[in-house]
Amino acid sequence: MKLSSRLPAAVSFLLLCAAPVCALEPSVSGPSYLLMSHDPVFLEEISKISSTVYSAGRTRLIKLSMPFSLLPPETAAKLREVSSDEVYNAPAAKGPKKTADPAVLAIIAKVDGARLMGYADSITMTGKRSAAQLDISAASGNRLAMDYIAGTFKELGYETQWQCYKDRKADKECNIVARRKAGQSGAKAVLVIGHMDSTGYENAGADDNASGAAGVLEMARILAGYKSDHDFIFVTANGEENGITGGYACAKKLKESGELSSVAWAINMDMIAWNNDGVLEIETNKEFSAHANWVGAQARLYTKLEPYIAMPAWGSDHVPFLEAGIPTYLSIEHWENHNPCYHKACDKMSALSWDYAADIVRLNLAVIAEKTRLTPLASKP
């Protein structure tokens, strides 16, 4: 039975908050819930049994018009009760004035928008990339995307692993993980992640998230040219569109191997190529807000991006690492003006901005360059 046929219609008692920052309405009783999915179908269903009490960028809170305990499990799983002090969505703090480091500028100058676009196009054109396609064929678009990414990592000289975590009817569901060790014992690690699966339309999912997976490849390409005092772990996750299954599996496997304890911080890229206003959302949880604001300061210093901080985190591969206590942020296009083809067949390459995507990659490289010691290797690209 459909959700809409078994639940009463909600009485709308609050207008959508249109200001960049707004507080929860104190006159409304009952808990507030963070929407942990903005899938259009889910938004339509949840609107029938709720009222919005806060909406800014990716951060949307609702009040339910029925008891949470009566929700279908699949609906309840997409809501999280939050308190008002967890919630924030506004421009990043200005921070102290600083002069750009020439060494960092030299690194981020290596970002190639055309190459980034090429990576994304190759991933997009593999066909249908939803993890569900692994139940149908051993030559699915999802498998072809895994093959392409694994091959690219190997060409760049990385130790490459198929981190398989689920048997499907026709194939295995796997993350593709590339590593390079710092060459010194006790080194901390930097983890960069972006999911490679899509919602499953043919040769679509260019922004969500061929763009983020391409960003991972481009960062790996550039950092292959440097020796670092940190280990690098690059992950193109699978199954993000099915409950972040690949991200959670990755965090679990790294914990089991003991590797997770060495991860100093992590970066997630998801939907980085649709630009309508030059704003980037940097999403994290309250306990890491200072780190996110520092990242925002790097955005202003090294890119043309206008950084916003969004809290709390939901719905992408940064969440498992935040839950593990690792300082992690999501870099994503501004949700007030996000891609109108989100989770639709029209999410194609032609509408995307690779200058904007390249600036997000530059920011994430600048973060690594500012927090690690990188030494150029003349023999690498």
C-alpha positions in Angstrom: 0.0 0.0 0.0 1.3 3.4 -0.8 2.3 5.8 2.0 -0.1 8.4 0.7 -3.1 6.1 1.0 -2.6 5.1 4.6 -1.5 8.4 6.2 -3.6 11.5 6.9 -2.8 14.7 5.1 -0.6 17.1 7.0 -1.9 20.5 8.1 0.7 23.0 6.9 1.4 25.4 9.8 4.7 27.0 8.8 6.0 28.7 5.7 9.3 27.5 4.2 12.1 29.5 5.7 13.5 31.5 2.8 16.3 33.4 4.6 19.9 32.1 4.4 19.8 31.4 8.2 16.7 31.0 10.3 16.0 29.5 13.7 13.6 26.7 14.5 10.1 28.0 15.2 9.8 27.9 19.0 6.0 27.8 19.0 5.8 24.4 17.3 5.9 21.4 19.6 7.3 18.0 19.1 10.7 16.9 17.8 12.3 18.1 14.6 13.6 15.7 12.1 16.4 16.1 9.5 15.5 14.9 6.0 18.3 12.4 5.1 17.1 12.1 1.6 16.1 14.8 -0.9 15.1 12.3 -3.6 12.1 13.9 -5.4 9.8 10.9 -4.8 10.6 10.9 -1.1 10.1 14.6 -0.8 6.7 14.4 -2.3 5.6 11.6 0.0 7.0 13.1 3.2 5.3 16.5 2.5 1.9 14.8 2.9 2.6 14.1 6.6 4.9 16.9 7.7 5.5 20.6 7.7 8.9 22.3 7.0 10.3 24.2 10.0 13.8 25.0 8.6 15.1 25.0 5.1 18.5 26.4 4.0 20.7 24.8 1.4 20.9 21.0 2.0 19.6 21.4 5.6 15.8 20.8 5.8 14.0 20.0 9.1 10.4 19.0 9.4 7.7 18.4 12.1 5.6 15.3 11.6 1.8 15.4 11.8 1.7 11.8 13.0 3.7 9.8 15.5 7.2 8.8 14.3 6.5 5.3 15.6 3.7 4.8 13.1 5.9 5.6 10.1 6.8 2.8 7.7 10.4 1.6 8.3 11.6 2.8 4.9 10.4 6.3 5.7 11.6 6.4 9.3 15.1 5.4 8.1 15.3 8.7 6.1 14.6 10.9 9.1 16.9 11.7 12.1 15.7 13.6 15.2 17.9 16.7 15.7 18.2 19.5 18.2 18.3 23.1 17.2 22.0 23.6 18.3 23.1 21.0 15.7 21.6 23.0 12.8 23.4 25.6 10.8 23.5 26.7 7.1 25.2 30.0 6.3 28.4 31.5 4.8 31.6 30.2 6.3 33.4 32.4 8.9 35.8 34.9 7.3 38.8 33.8 9.3 42.1 35.6 9.6 43.7 37.2 6.6 46.4 35.1 5.0 48.6 35.2 1.9 48.3 32.3 -0.5 51.2 29.8 -0.3 53.1 29.7 -3.7 53.8 26.0 -3.2 50.1 25.3 -2.8 49.2 27.5 -5.8 51.7 25.4 -7.8 49.9 22.2 -6.9 46.4 23.3 -7.5 47.4 24.9 -10.8 47.8 21.3 -12.1 44.0 20.7 -12.0 42.9 20.2 -15.6 39.2 20.9 -16.2 39.2 19.1 -19.5 40.8 16.0 -18.0 38.2 16.1 -15.2 35.4 16.3 -17.7 37.0 13.4 -19.6 37.0 11.2 -16.5 33.4 12.1 -15.8 32.3 11.4 -19.4 33.9 8.0 -19.4 32.1 7.1 -16.2 28.8 8.5 -17.3 28.9 6.7 -20.7 29.2 3.2 -19.1 25.4 2.8 -19.2 23.2 2.2 -16.2 25.4 2.5 -13.1 23.0 1.7 -10.3 24.2 -1.1 -8.0 21.0 -3.0 -8.8 22.3 -3.6 -12.3 24.8 -6.0 -10.7 21.8 -8.3 -10.2 21.1 -8.3 -13.9 24.4 -8.6 -15.7 28.1 -9.3 -15.2 28.7 -6.6 -17.9 26.5 -3.9 -16.4 27.3 -0.2 -16.5 28.1 -0.4 -12.8 30.7 -3.1 -13.5 32.1 -1.2 -16.5 32.5 1.9 -14.3 34.4 -0.1 -11.7 36.7 -1.6 -14.4 37.4 1.9 -15.8 38.2 3.4 -12.4 40.4 0.5 -11.3 42.3 0.7 -14.6 42.8 4.5 -14.2 44.1 4.1 -10.7 46.6 1.4 -11.8 47.8 3.6 -14.7 48.5 6.3 -12.2 50.7 3.9 -10.3 48.5 3.2 -7.2 48.1 0.0 -5.4 44.5 -0.8 -6.3 42.0 -3.0 -4.5 38.5 -4.2 -5.3 36.9 -3.8 -1.9 33.9 -6.1 -2.4 31.3 -6.3 0.3 28.1 -7.7 -1.2 27.3 -10.6 -3.5 24.8 -9.7 -6.2 23.0 -12.2 -8.5 25.3 -11.6 -11.4 28.3 -9.9 -10.0 29.8 -8.4 -6.8 29.2 -4.9 -5.4 32.6 -3.4 -4.7 34.3 -0.1 -3.9 37.5 0.6 -5.8 40.3 1.7 -3.4 43.7 3.1 -4.4 46.5 3.5 -1.9 49.9 4.9 -1.6 52.0 4.7 1.5 54.1 7.6 2.8 57.0 5.2 3.3 57.4 5.9 7.0 56.0 4.0 10.0 53.2 5.5 12.0 52.2 7.9 9.2 48.7 9.3 9.3 46.4 8.9 6.3 44.2 11.2 4.2 41.1 9.6 2.7 39.3 11.0 -0.4 36.0 9.5 -1.4 33.3 10.0 -4.0 30.6 7.5 -5.1 30.6 6.1 -8.6 27.1 4.6 -8.8 24.0 6.4 -10.0 20.2 6.0 -9.7 20.4 3.9 -12.9 19.3 5.9 -16.0 21.2 5.1 -19.2 24.3 7.1 -19.6 23.2 9.6 -17.0 24.2 10.5 -13.5 26.9 12.8 -14.8 26.6 15.2 -11.9 25.5 12.6 -9.4 28.1 11.4 -9.2 30.4 10.9 -12.1 31.6 14.4 -11.3 32.7 13.5 -7.7 34.3 10.2 -8.8 36.1 12.1 -11.5 37.3 14.5 -8.8 38.8 11.6 -6.9 40.6 10.5 -10.0 41.9 14.0 -10.7 43.2 14.4 -7.2 44.9 11.0 -7.4 46.5 12.0 -10.7 48.0 15.2 -9.3 49.1 13.7 -6.0 50.8 10.8 -7.8 53.4 13.5 -8.6 54.3 14.1 -5.0 55.9 12.4 -2.1 53.9 12.9 1.1 54.3 12.5 4.8 50.8 11.1 4.9 49.4 7.9 3.3 46.8 8.5 0.6 43.6 6.4 0.4 41.3 7.2 -2.6 37.9 5.5 -2.7 35.3 5.5 -5.4 32.4 4.1 -3.4 29.5 1.9 -4.7 25.9 1.7 -3.5 25.7 5.3 -2.2 22.2 5.6 -3.8 21.1 2.5 -1.8 21.7 3.7 1.7 25.5 4.6 1.5 26.2 0.9 1.5 29.7 1.3 0.0 30.7 4.1 2.3 29.7 2.1 5.4 31.3 -1.0 4.1 34.6 0.9 3.5 34.6 2.3 7.0 33.9 -1.1 8.5 36.6 -2.8 6.5 39.2 -0.1 7.3 38.3 -0.5 11.0 38.6 -4.3 10.8 42.1 -3.9 9.3 43.1 -1.3 11.8 43.6 1.3 9.0 40.8 3.5 10.1 42.5 4.6 13.2 45.3 6.2 11.1 42.9 8.4 9.1 43.5 12.0 10.2 40.7 13.4 8.1 38.5 12.6 5.1 37.1 14.5 2.1 33.9 13.6 0.2 32.9 14.9 -3.3 29.4 14.5 -4.4 27.7 16.5 -7.1 30.4 19.1 -7.8 29.6 20.2 -11.4 26.4 22.2 -11.4 26.9 25.9 -10.8 24.4 28.6 -10.7 25.9 31.0 -8.2 29.5 30.0 -7.3 28.5 28.8 -3.8 29.9 25.6 -2.4 28.4 23.8 0.6 30.8 22.3 3.1 28.8 19.9 5.1 29.8 18.3 8.4 28.6 17.8 12.0 28.7 20.3 14.8 31.8 18.9 16.5 33.9 19.6 13.3 32.5 23.0 12.6 35.9 24.7 13.2 37.6 22.4 10.7 34.8 23.2 8.2 35.3 26.9 8.7 39.0 26.5 8.1 38.2 24.7 4.9 36.0 27.6 4.0 38.9 30.0 4.5 41.0 27.9 2.1 38.2 28.2 -0.5 38.3 32.0 -0.3 42.1 32.0 -0.4 42.7 29.6 -3.3 39.5 29.6 -5.4 36.6 31.7 -6.6 34.1 29.7 -4.6 31.9 31.2 -1.9 31.8 28.7 0.9 28.8 27.9 3.0 28.8 25.6 6.1 26.0 23.1 6.3 25.2 21.0 9.4 24.3 18.3 10.3 25.5 15.8 7.8 23.3 13.4 5.8 23.0 11.4 2.7 26.5 10.8 1.3 29.7 9.0 1.9 31.1 11.4 4.5 28.5 10.2 7.1 30.1 6.8 8.0 33.4 8.6 8.7 31.8 11.3 10.7 30.1 8.6 12.8 33.5 7.0 13.3 34.7 10.3 14.8 36.9 11.3 11.9 36.9 15.0 10.8 35.2 14.8 7.5 33.4 17.2 5.2 31.3 16.9 2.0 32.0 19.3 -0.8 28.9 19.7 -2.9 27.2 22.3 -5.1 24.9 24.8 -3.5 21.6 23.1 -2.7 19.5 26.3 -3.0 20.4 26.1 -6.7 21.3 22.5 -7.3 21.0 20.5 -10.5 17.3 20.4 -11.6 18.1 17.0 -13.1 19.0 15.5 -9.7 18.0 11.8 -9.8 16.5 12.2 -13.3 17.4 10.8 -16.7 18.4 14.3 -17.8 21.5 14.4 -15.5 23.8 14.5 -18.5 27.2 16.0 -19.2 26.1 18.9 -21.5 24.7 21.1 -18.7 27.6 20.9 -16.3 30.3 23.5 -15.4 33.8 22.0 -15.3 35.4 25.3 -14.3 33.3 25.1 -11.1 34.1 21.4 -10.6 37.8 22.1 -11.1 37.6 24.9 -8.4 36.2 22.3 -5.9 39.0 19.9 -6.8 41.5 22.8 -6.3 40.0 23.5 -2.9 40.3 19.9 -1.8 43.9 19.7 -3.0 44.7 23.0 -1.2 43.3 21.4 2.0 45.7 18.5 1.6 48.6 20.7 0.6 48.1 22.9 3.6 47.9 20.1 6.1 50.6 17.7 4.8 54.2 18.0 3.5 54.3 17.4 -0.2 57.5 17.1 -2.2 57.4 17.0 -6.0 58.6 13.9 -7.9 60.1 15.0 -11.2 59.3 11.6 -12.8 55.6 11.8 -12.2 52.9 13.7 -14.2 
